[in-house]
Every structure is written in C-alpha cells, then in structure tokens.
Amino acid sequence: MTWNVIAVPGEPSPELVDQTVIQFRSDVFDAVIGIGGGSALDAAKAIAGLLKPGNSVMDHLEGVGPELAYQGPNTPFIAIPTTAGTGSEATKNAVLSVQGEVGFKKSFRDEKLMAEYALIDPDLLASCPTTAVAANGMDAFTQLLESLVSTKANPLTDALAISGIQHVRDSLLPWYEQKEGENVQFRSGMAYAALLSGITLAQAGLGSVHGLASPLGAFFPIPHGVVCGTLLAEATRINIEALRARQPESPALAKYAQVGHLLAQGKADHKDDEKALASLLRHLQDWTQRLDLPRLGQFGVTEADLPRIVAHSRGSSMRTNPIALRDDEIAAIVRARL
C-alpha cells in the first residue's frame, strides 16, 4: 500500500483542488480519504471527483464560470470526520472559497461525489479544541434547525432533525464545558447529530444563516461554524417576527415552538407555544454567550459592508428559508452581531 498526503490548512479553494489534481492526475488511486473537519472532507471530495477527468473544478462550481454538468468518473471517496459539525460526510457538495473583495463561496455538487463510506468514530473527536467544538457544534445545530423549518422539509427529514436537535441539547454544552474526565457520551451525541445534519440539509435545504454564511465567509476571514453560531439566535428571531407578521399560519412557527419545548425539557408550559418560542430564543442567546462565539466586527465586518453582504446572500440556502426576508431584515441579522 502506498499513499500521498495533502494538507488542507483552511477552507479549501479551487486553486488547492486544481493544483492537487494536476499533481496527481497521472497516477492511479484506489481511493481518496478525507480525514479532518469539513474543510478537509470538502477538499478530498472535490479532488476525488476530478482526479480521473483532470479538468478544473471551476468548470463545475455553481454560480461561477460555465457551470458544466459533471460527468465523472470519480475516484471512490471515504470520509472520516474528526469534528462534529459540517455533515460533509453525508452530502454531495464540496464547498470551495476564494476570499477577498471579489471572493466567493460556492459548491461543486453532484450525486457522484457522495462518500463511498463514512467512518463516524467519536474517539476521533477526542482532541478537538474547544473553539472547534463550539463553532462546529453550532454549525450542526444550525443545519438541523434550518432544515427542520425549510420550505422543502418533509416528515422523514423532520424526524431526523428532531433527533439530532435532542442530541445537541444533551451533548454540546456538556462536551464544551467539561474540563476533565470521560466525555465519550457527549462526543458520540455530537458525532451522531452532525451526521444527521448532513443528511437533513442535503434533502431539505437550509436557510438565512447559511445564506449569509456564503458572502461573509467569502469576503472576510471568518470560519464557517463561527458565522453560523454567532448569527443563529438573531436569524431565528428575525424569522419568527417575519412569520408572525406575514405568514402566521406557517408550519415553521409550530416547528420553532417544538424546538423551544425540547430545549426547555419540560420547564416551559408545554401547551403555550408563545412561551416555547421565547424559550427557544433565550436558549440560543445563552448558547451564543456560553460558547464564547465572537462578533463579526472582530473579523473586520462593518456597517458599510451590509449592502454588499445582503446583495450576495440570496443563494440556494436563502431560497429555502421558511419566509422570504426583506433586505432590511437580512441586514438586521448581521447588524445585531457586528
């Protein structure tokens, strides 16, 4: 057995994928194995897809370039996540980024890119630093919540999302805050929740947080999980207010209330959805503080950047948000976390 190792130092770029494909496309590989967080898995997924065809990933990125259909053939991809958050082990898309003024964050997406095998082992999370535990854990929770209230949600994805949310509730903060001792139970819970979040987002779509994560991650050096974690409470509040005002009969309101009841674990009035909605927002705000999620201003985002961020936020994720948000509502989500 022989192998080559490629390091993925940050969120992967098209340049990294293309350079790796050029370097190794004349060799024959039985598999490409991605070991690491979402960045490593997405890079490996894209490289596995292009080693045999040998063309540039820019040919296939959504919203960039010619958007040619991917024909394959792909090299078998094996996903081994060492963080609990992105769910990339269960999705067909590899997210690639170019940072800067004219940056972008787009997906190379095709069924052929799915992992042949995904190895989910909580022991591989044992050395995960607490900052990654917080950011990745909130990414998983965001994906579960957004897919639950998505306009493409269905009973099957709802059941998986609710199960994942329960495991985040029981595992994320205990894993993050536990200083010593055995925490395999919490690692297992988050590994399971992250896997489910990948399945549900792939089937039901996402929402406004991930819509904003695309331009914020492209224009500023902000890790994806940090964007999700720091925006989730405000985005949920704005969604609930907009639904109450314009679509009070939306099933998303009842789903948000269901999550509020779950997080309260019987402490809220189970017959009062208004109390449950308030409980949901309190929990999300409390998690944001306890997980020490930074504000966007720490990464250089200012009030002057809001129009550009809003203008580039209306991608595929925003289209499955439970309600179409106005520009001022999207701006308010970001402004609250500057």
Long-range contacts (C-beta under 8 A, 24 or more apart in sequence): 6-43, 6-47, 8-36, 8-39, 8-40, 8-43, 8-44, 10-39, 11-39, 11-95, 11-96, 11-97, 11-105, 11-217, 11-223, 11-224, 12-39, 12-42, 12-43, 12-46, 12-94, 12-95, 12-96, 12-97, 13-96, 13-97, 13-98, 14-56, 14-57, 14-58, 14-61, 14-96, 14-98, 15-98, 16-43, 17-43, 17-46, 17-47, 17-50, 17-57, 17-94, 17-96, 18-56, 18-57, 18-58, 20-47, 21-47, 21-50, 21-51, 21-54, 21-56, 21-57, 22-54, 24-51, 25-50, 25-51, 25-52, 25-54, 29-75, 30-75, 30-76, 31-75, 31-76, 31-77, 31-78, 31-116, 32-75, 32-76, 32-77, 32-78, 33-77, 33-78, 33-80, 34-77, 34-78, 34-79, 34-80, 34-88, 35-80, 35-82, 36-80, 36-81, 36-82, 36-83, 37-81, 37-82, 37-83, 37-85, 37-86, 37-132, 37-136, 38-81, 38-83, 38-85, 38-86, 38-87, 38-88, 38-95, 38-136, 38-139, 38-224, 40-82, 41-79, 41-81, 41-86, 41-88, 41-89, 42-86, 42-88, 42-93, 42-94, 42-95, 42-96, 43-94, 44-77, 44-79, 45-77, 45-79, 45-88, 45-94, 45-108, 45-113, 45-115, 46-94, 46-96, 46-108, 46-113, 48-74, 48-75, 48-76, 48-77, 48-113, 49-74, 49-75, 49-77, 49-94, 49-108, 49-110, 49-112, 49-113, 51-75, 57-96, 57-108, 60-108, 60-109, 60-110, 61-96, 61-106, 61-107, 61-108, 62-106, 62-107, 62-108, 62-109, 62-316, 63-104, 63-106, 63-315, 64-104, 64-106, 70-108, 70-110, 70-112, 70-113, 72-112, 73-112, 74-112, 74-113, 76-116, 77-113, 77-114, 77-115, 77-116, 78-115, 78-116, 78-117, 78-118, 78-119, 79-115, 79-117, 79-118, 79-119, 80-118, 80-119, 80-121, 80-124, 81-118, 81-120, 81-124, 81-191, 81-194, 82-124, 82-125, 82-127, 82-128, 83-125, 83-128, 83-132, 83-136, 83-194, 84-125, 84-128, 84-133, 84-136, 84-137, 84-140, 84-187, 84-190, 84-191, 84-193, 84-194, 85-132, 85-135, 85-136, 85-137, 85-138, 85-139, 85-140, 85-194, 85-197, 85-225, 86-136, 86-139, 86-140, 86-194, 86-198, 86-224, 86-225, 87-140, 87-143, 87-194, 87-195, 87-196, 87-197, 87-198, 87-199, 87-201, 87-202, 88-198, 89-115, 89-118, 89-120, 89-195, 89-198, 90-115, 90-118, 90-195, 90-198, 90-199, 90-202, 91-198, 91-201, 91-202, 92-202, 93-202, 95-224, 97-217, 97-218, 98-218, 99-217, 99-218, 99-219, 99-220, 99-221, 100-218, 100-219, 101-219, 103-218, 103-219, 104-214, 104-218, 105-213, 105-214, 105-215, 105-217, 105-218, 106-214, 118-195, 120-191, 120-192, 120-195, 121-191, 122-184, 122-187, 122-188, 122-190, 122-191, 123-184, 123-187, 125-187, 125-190, 125-191, 126-187, 130-176, 132-225, 133-172, 133-175, 133-176, 133-190, 134-176, 134-225, 134-229, 134-291, 134-292, 134-293, 135-223, 135-224, 135-225, 135-226, 135-228, 135-229, 135-293, 136-194, 136-225, 137-168, 137-172, 137-175, 137-176, 137-190, 137-225, 137-229, 137-291, 138-172, 138-225, 138-228, 138-229, 138-232, 138-287, 138-291, 138-293, 139-197, 139-224, 139-225, 139-228, 139-229, 140-164, 140-168, 140-190, 140-193, 140-194, 140-197, 141-165, 141-168, 141-172, 141-193, 141-197, 141-232, 142-206, 142-209, 142-210, 142-228, 142-229, 142-232, 143-197, 143-198, 143-200, 143-201, 143-206, 143-210, 143-228, 144-168, 144-193, 144-196, 144-197, 144-200, 145-232, 145-236, 145-259, 146-201, 146-205, 146-206, 146-207, 146-208, 146-209, 146-210, 146-317, 146-320, 146-321, 147-197, 147-200, 147-201, 147-203, 147-204, 147-205, 147-206, 148-200, 148-204, 148-255, 148-259, 149-207, 149-239, 149-252, 149-255, 149-256, 149-322, 150-204, 150-205, 150-206, 150-207, 150-320, 150-321, 150-322, 151-205, 151-319, 151-320, 151-321, 151-322, 152-203, 152-204, 152-205, 152-320, 153-204, 153-255, 154-203, 154-204, 156-203, 157-199, 157-200, 157-203, 157-204, 158-255, 160-196, 160-199, 160-200, 161-196, 161-197, 161-200, 161-204, 162-258, 162-259, 162-262, 163-196, 164-192, 164-193, 164-196, 164-197, 164-200, 165-193, 165-259, 165-262, 166-262, 167-192, 167-193, 167-196, 168-193, 169-262, 169-263, 169-265, 172-287, 172-291, 173-287, 173-290, 173-291, 176-290, 176-291, 177-290, 204-320, 205-316, 205-317, 205-319, 205-320, 206-317, 206-320, 207-235, 207-239, 207-317, 207-318, 207-320, 207-321, 207-322, 208-235, 208-238, 208-239, 208-313, 208-317, 208-318, 208-321, 208-325, 208-330, 208-333, 209-235, 209-317, 210-317, 210-318, 211-313, 211-314, 211-315, 211-317, 211-318, 211-321, 211-330, 212-309, 212-313, 212-330, 212-333, 212-334, 213-317, 214-312, 214-313, 214-315, 214-317, 215-308, 215-309, 215-311, 215-312, 215-313, 216-296, 216-301, 216-309, 216-334, 218-312, 219-305, 219-308, 219-309, 219-312, 220-296, 220-299, 220-300, 220-301, 221-299, 221-300, 222-296, 222-299, 222-301, 226-293, 226-294, 227-296, 229-287, 229-288, 229-291, 229-293, 230-288, 230-293, 230-294, 230-295, 230-296, 230-337, 231-333, 231-334, 231-337, 232-284, 232-288, 233-281, 233-284, 233-285, 233-287, 233-288, 234-332, 234-333, 234-336, 234-337, 235-333, 236-280, 236-281, 236-284, 237-281, 238-325, 238-329, 238-332, 238-333, 239-321, 239-322, 239-323, 239-325, 240-277, 240-281, 242-323, 242-325, 242-326, 242-329, 243-322, 243-323, 246-323, 247-322, 247-323, 250-322, 250-323, 252-322, 252-323, 253-277, 256-280, 295-337, 295-338, 296-334, 296-337, 296-338, 297-338, 301-334, 301-338, 302-338, 303-335, 303-338, 306-331, 306-334, 306-335, 307-331, 309-334, 310-334
